[in-house]
């Protein structure tokens, strides 16, 4: 099967030659794998068997797609957010709407003038569209986009005490996210529309489920509908303990939930599969907090094998991924053990690396 066929079959609960894979690696893990396999950094995803090709066209490109060499390096994105490299990742150093007047908030405009530049991030993926499953990431879509601009404290205050102003900011984000979705769908041969809005923490949701249902859900439904009208799968990313709103996400059309952080309350992947597996598919669930970095290779193999067996109990509906990016402290043999449980052997990985080097 081609990667594209494999993912489509899994999402349709049809037989596949192996479980599809879409693994995210910490940047330092990518460097470790590239050195071990003697391949360029940009070939790691291919050699490690990722079936999905995807990139960002929204603000996540400013966070993850711009890579600085030195700790403390900064850049200001097209939204006016300043990012600083801390560790391996960019973090927000300045939010342009934090502490400003209501008039300035209302006057804010998302960077539609940069639409062509943002869309061009997808161009390198198009040659792979016949073979690979192609995704376009328009996240962060709503709440997460607003708090990046406004700061978390003021955003939460607005949601609770100044709901009319919060609605303005959320509508601004919605309009821009919708434009990104419409443009991407019209230009590129997509297989799914990837949305995302982190509204949960490690122990509970950031806001009450009632607030989310009142202020976020209707707008997210509009975004999902854009993809649905164009017959695309809808994938949605939300970290943390979001169990209370999973039925709502199902209701408005979500097809795939990521990343299934299994250590959070009520987020055990096998329990979620039993409850929601008839309606949605899952991507994620391999524990990156204990299992991958700390367990033995045999434990990783066994845990991953049980996860795959349980998550594909109805014939599919699962894409193997970690519950976060695979951390650099993960022993290499644990990574290989996880892949072996998916039917993708260490020998195949090294053969793929050798083929990559010969091209």
Secondary structure as UniProt FT lines:
FT   HELIX           3..11
FT   TURN            12..13
FT   STRAND          20..21
FT   HELIX           27..37
FT   HELIX           41..43
FT   HELIX           44..47
FT   TURN            48..49
FT   STRAND          52..56
FT   HELIX           61..65
FT   TURN            71..72
FT   STRAND          74..76
FT   TURN            78..79
FT   STRAND          82..86
FT   TURN            87..88
FT   STRAND          89..94
FT   TURN            96..99
FT   HELIX           102..107
FT   HELIX           112..114
FT   HELIX           115..119
FT   HELIX           120..128
FT   TURN            129..131
FT   STRAND          133..137
FT   HELIX           143..150
FT   HELIX           152..161
FT   HELIX           163..187
FT   STRAND          192..196
FT   HELIX           209..211
FT   HELIX           212..216
FT   HELIX           217..229
FT   TURN            230..231
FT   STRAND          233..237
FT   HELIX           243..251
FT   TURN            252..253
FT   STRAND          256..259
FT   TURN            262..263
FT   TURN            265..266
FT   HELIX           269..276
FT   TURN            277..279
FT   STRAND          281..284
FT   TURN            288..290
FT   HELIX           291..294
FT   HELIX           297..311
FT   TURN            312..314
FT   STRAND          318..320
FT   TURN            328..329
FT   HELIX           332..341
FT   TURN            342..343
FT   HELIX           346..358
//
